[in-house]
Amino acid sequence: MSVTVRPMTPADFDAVVAITRAIYPASPPWSHAQLASHIEVFPEGQLVAEIDGEVVGMAASLIVLWDDYSLDTNWRDFTDHGMFTNHDPARGRTLYGAEVMVHREVQGQGIGKHLYTERRALVERLGLLRVRAGARLSGYHRVAGKMLPEEYTKRVVTGELSDPTLSFQIKQGFHVIGVARDYLRNDPESLGNAAVIEWLNAAVATPADYAARDKWDVG
Ligand SMILES: CC(C)(COP(=O)(O)OP(=O)(O)OC[C@H]1O[C@@H](n2cnc3c(N)ncnc32)[C@H](O)[C@@H]1OP(=O)(O)O)[C@@H](O)C(=O)NCCC(=O)NCCS
């Protein structure tokens, strides 16, 4: 199986919408207006993965100045309601991962990994400090009555539990730096909760950046 990752074009919008509908049946899918806005404000940040000419995954990102936000900012505010019109390459040093998804039928075959390899390469090319994102805790609903999202996240970080999304992100080199409740609306899997995750660009990160990242207590 040969996977190609390339910039998104308008010809990909229908396929991306179809994947979104299948993965998030309880949420409104990406709209063409949102996807067109992403391409307009930051074309390099919008990626699709394809196999034999068929779009099977995507990753969408924008650049933010982190100081304009906080660890518990929700997805809507990080993405300006999904339009990315808050993209701020003049001031920002953080690539914000707003979405990554792979068609259900081909999950677990390395496609998400390809998308993240390209995302990290983009950060290195642009000389940005890091990638940050909210990793929705998609397995949290299974234990919600038994533990808080913070406890769940710690157990996933230590490997005691596995989460379909966060365990993948950890394999991609991400560290957890916080937990955001109310990050998402309409997500019956995470119940709105996300781990705030970070990957630092070793070419520009300082010891202070690593120290700040490692402050989150996985105790
Ligand atoms: C999360 C997602 C993008 C991963 O994409 P994928 O193509 O299935 O992942 P890959 O096959 O590239 O897996 C990469 C690595 O993560 C691991 N991984 C993937 N899913 C995992 C899971 N559910 N549990 C544990 N590890 C997992 C793989 O084993 C692989 O490890 P390796 O590098 O040692 O081989 C995909 O499952 C998805 O679309 N999920 C639904 C949408 C979603 O929740 N997106 C995140 C929004 S925050």
The ligand as an ORCA input file, in Angstrom:
! r2SCAN-3c Opt
* xyz 0 1
  C      -6.253      8.803     15.487
  C      -6.105      8.414     14.034
  C      -5.899      9.671     13.181
  C      -4.850      7.499     13.886
  O      -4.638      7.240     12.518
  P      -4.231      5.783     12.032
  O      -3.931      5.846     10.585
  O      -5.278      4.819     12.462
  O      -2.896      5.529     12.885
  P      -1.584      4.749     12.402
  O      -1.981      3.452     11.780
  O      -0.725      5.645     11.593
  O      -0.875      4.465     13.788
  C       0.356      5.063     14.164
  C       0.812      4.451     15.461
  O      -0.171      4.715     16.474
  C      -0.627      3.499     17.020
  N      -2.067      3.562     17.231
  C      -3.019      3.903     16.338
  N      -4.231      3.801     16.875
  C      -4.020      3.355     18.160
  C      -4.885      3.006     19.212
  N      -6.213      3.038     19.064
  N      -4.361      2.589     20.380
  C      -3.026      2.490     20.524
  N      -2.139      2.799     19.546
  C      -2.643      3.215     18.379
  C      -0.319      2.441     15.984
  O      -0.161      1.168     16.577
  C       0.959      2.927     15.388
  O       2.035      2.570     16.206
  P       3.483      2.185     15.600
  O       4.055      3.487     15.142
  O       4.206      1.592     16.733
  O       3.218      1.262     14.465
  C      -7.315      7.614     13.512
  O      -7.505      6.473     14.296
  C      -8.625      8.417     13.482
  O      -8.960      8.986     12.455
  N      -9.401      8.452     14.572
  C     -10.684      9.134     14.604
  C     -10.558     10.643     14.512
  C      -9.869     11.231     15.712
  O     -10.213     10.952     16.847
  N      -8.883     12.102     15.433
  C      -8.144     12.788     16.474
  C      -8.806     14.104     16.756
  S      -8.057     14.882     18.176
*
